[in-house]
Structure formats: structure tokens, C-alpha cells
Amino acid sequence: MKCLVSGATGYIGRHLCQQLLARGDSVIALSKSGASLPDGTPTQAVDLALAPPAKALLEGVDVVFHLAGIAHQNADALAYRIVNGQATLQLARRAAASGVSDFIFLSSVKAMGPANTDLERKESDCSAATDPYGWSKWSAENGLLAEFSQGPMAVVIVRPALVYGPAAKGNLALLARGVRAGLPRPPALGARSMVSLGDLVALLCTLSCESRPGVRTFIATDGQHYSTRYVYEQLRLAVGKDTGVAWLPAFGWRLAAALLDLRRGQRGETTFEKLFGTELYSNAAALAGTSWRPQQQLKDLAGAMMQPGVQQ
């Protein structure tokens, strides 16, 4: 199978390219910078914000994995709209015109907007996105649905929950650094759905082999619910420590999170909400609609998450 992967040098893209090559596929890897992958695999320098890849790059391609985008940065709304929204549709149009059979788009649960309850949400349980990142992903999803529902190219939208694994990003990396530095045990608040890097990549690979007409949408989680306290405890246990002491009350965590937001110039969801909110999603549709089954839980990868600088 001939595959094209955008965002190939990203956290998920690197691992996806590795898995595709391992199963014998040929891979055209795209990145904005043109930097090589950690294993030396070259990438083609393509800035999707400016133009889709040349038609020659899509010649004979069976599957496009579109992973490129601006993720959880304090970019302006226009940049999100161009990179996450417009560039997605431009790439999908060029793929369809080139005869690509499958287009797999990595969206986000943030496209579903804020939760109205603490129950697990399914794909249709959406509200209006309140931040530019979530809105741009939602806009791209709707554009794909409108343009490709009846066309010959199969489109799959994948909405991963928070991704954990070696060298995890964002607040998971922050929490791992905090554990190494002696951070106190967090309060027992909230719960979140997550998915391992390996399981997410396995789902993407599975979808490329289980093509169906039309546009389908799947949430990706490992089926577990994780609190920040549980993650903290697993990270400590993975390096031979006990579960820690909760000497800092919840209001102290709220104050520290607010100061961090101020330092970062945080917009949208606050750090405290990210750490201690409840955000649950169901993977029932993916389990029913594909042969994929998650194989990992966070405790399985806690040791790797505590090793700074690990690359995938």
C-alpha cells in the first residue's frame, strides 16, 4: 500500500510512519520543515498553509493520513482556520482528484465543544466549540462531510482523546516533570478519557485496511477513566516511589494553575480545568465499526513517560 502522511515529524506522525514502514507499506512523508524522521527517513518539505502538495506526490497513493495542523498553541484564530480548516479541505480535494481511495483525518475531541454532562460522550454529543483550535477542527470535519459523503473517496475522521505515551506532550509532560521534582499528590478531582500513542496509531493503520464508502467518525480512547491523582500515582510507582502526600489543598492547586496560565498567556480552557475537569468519551463506535481493540493502559507506559527525552 502506498501512503502519504502529513505532519510526519510530529509526535503521532513519527510513530505512524514507523509502523507503516514496518508492515511493508511505502510512505511519502510530508513535513513543514523537510526534516528527516528519527530513523533517517526523509520527508518532503510542504507547507500546507500555502498550498496542497504537488499532484506528482499523490500519484499512485492509496491512503492519505492527514495529521498536520496547529495543535494547542496560542496561535491566532486565522492561523487555526487556515492550517486546520482550509488546508485540510484543500488536501482532501487534491487527494480525491488524484484517485486516492482513503483519506484519514486526525481531528480531536475538542471539535466536539465543551461537555454538558460528566457522562461519556459519543460522536454525536457535540456542542459549539468555544476555542479557535476546537472550532477549526469542527469546521474541517463539517467541510469533509459536506463534500465527500457521496464521493468515491472514503473519508474517516478520528477524534483522539488526550494521547499518552513516551515523551508525551502538554500537561502530561508537565505532570511528569512535577513528579520528578517532588510535586505533592493532587486532589481527587475529575476524570478524563485518554488513548495511548501506540493504540491510536494502531487504529489509524486498521482504518487504512478497512475502507468503507462515505464519511465516518470515530472517537479514540482506551476505554478507561483517569484522574490526575491516578496518573500522578502511576508515574511515582513506575519509578519506585510511594503514592505521595497530598499536602497542598485544592485551592492551592487552583492558584498555582492560574499563575501558570498567566505566565503562558493561556486562552480558552484553563490549566486547572485540564488537570481536574471531567471529560469522558466513548470508544463504542470504533469497537463496533472496526476490528481495532485498544491494548494498552496508562499504567503500562508510566515508566516510559517518566524518562525525559525518549523518542518514538
Order of alpha helices (4+ residues) and beta strands (2+ residues): beta-alpha-beta-beta-beta-alpha-alpha-beta-alpha-beta-beta-alpha-beta-beta-alpha-beta-alpha-alpha-alpha-beta-alpha-alpha
